[in-house]
Amino acid sequence: MGRSSSEKQPKKWDLYQNRSQMKWGVLAVAMVITIASIFYTNQIVKKLKEREAQLVELYAKSIEYAVNVGNRDEVLFLTQNIIVPNNSIPVILTDGVDKPLDFRNIDIDPKISPKQRQKKLRALVEEMKLQHEPIEIIFTDENGGVYDYNYVYYKNSFLLDQLTYYPIVQLSVIAFFIFLAFYAYSNSKAVEQNRVWIGLAKETAHQLGTPLSSLVAWIEYLKMDEDFNYPEVLEELEKDTHRLETITNRFSSIGSIPTLEDENLYEVIRSNVDYLSKRISTKVKISIATNSQVVIAPINRALFDWVIENLCKNAVDAMKGTGNIDINLVEGPEGGVVIDIRDTGGGIPKDKLKKIFIPGYSTKKRGWGLGLTLTKRIVENYHNGKIFVKSSNPTEGTVFRILLPGKDYLLDAEEADLLISGKTASA
């Protein structure tokens, strides 16, 4: 038997909508690899340090033995097999008061004077003291009495220093190239998405053009028909046809550089609200409050109408067709504009706030998840403004805030709060 239509299909994990989680997952894996690499290298460095310390200890004891025993054959063996082969670890042999007597594996210009050489060696001794404790050499006479002391100072070999810093350098280089690759990939995806957006918008505008032209012709035909006595129907048909023309212009504008003209935002919003009020639930009341009925800003009217319409329709959906939408419009002293759109819906869950502007994200069964994405694109890309959720909770609803710049001036969050919290005249 076939599967029942009511049987739920397994929910697939959406890579695009969950790309933030994917980024954190990749970062977590990268951190684990980094920590493991550093730990492993540190273990090698630790063992190499111990080995170098043992070699220097052997080096010091060889000198001590060679001096104290004085056997010519044994001294020759120690010199050839222990002292001379040390060609990597920098060491300085000093007397009991830290005066340099000899050194190995230290690059010093042979042309400098003995005084300068001593000064440089003393400075190196001080540097070596910070890395390792000196190894003491005790000289004794035939009777076992101590008659002098020497010290061997040393520091890490060049190889050990390389191994110490190698993981940091290596991981930094890898991280840099990963960043470049990710940046290039993100940009290429953004370009690809833009092309899809533009292509879809242009095709939609093209497809709307034919039926729209037909509707205009039918309206003109009805106007000339003397038997058609419903002027109110014609008026509403003309309004809806004009709206369709506006929508077509909106889609045509996507992907092009829109022309911004100084418009009275209050009049733009008022006109939009008047149109929407007759086409949404009668249980939704939309009000506008402003500090001035003349708020001029450079906008593309066709696109900005889309912003207000999307936000108001989202608010109606959030309130399930019952509630209030309050629009606060305030102009700043230097031309910046603040628009707050508040609804009395159930709010947006905190874990969803970062997803609402992502293309394809929607809480509606039939939603495409493009409305808020287009809204953000229009405000930020085409009008150089900002849009964000100012606040959202189950008891007070959601507030979307739009900031539009004046002449080279964009209000910050604190300035916007001060303006909105000030006295506004209800319209």
PyMOL commands that set and color helices and strands:
alter all, ss='L'
color gray80, all
select helices_A, chain A and resi 19-69+72-83+114-131+158-224+231-253+265-277+301-318+350-352+371-382+413-421
alter helices_A, ss='H'
color red, helices_A
select strands_A, chain A and resi 91-95+100-104+135-140+146-154+261-264+284-290+296-299+323-331+337-343+386-393+397-404+425-426
alter strands_A, ss='S'
color yellow, strands_A
deselect
rebuild
show_as cartoon
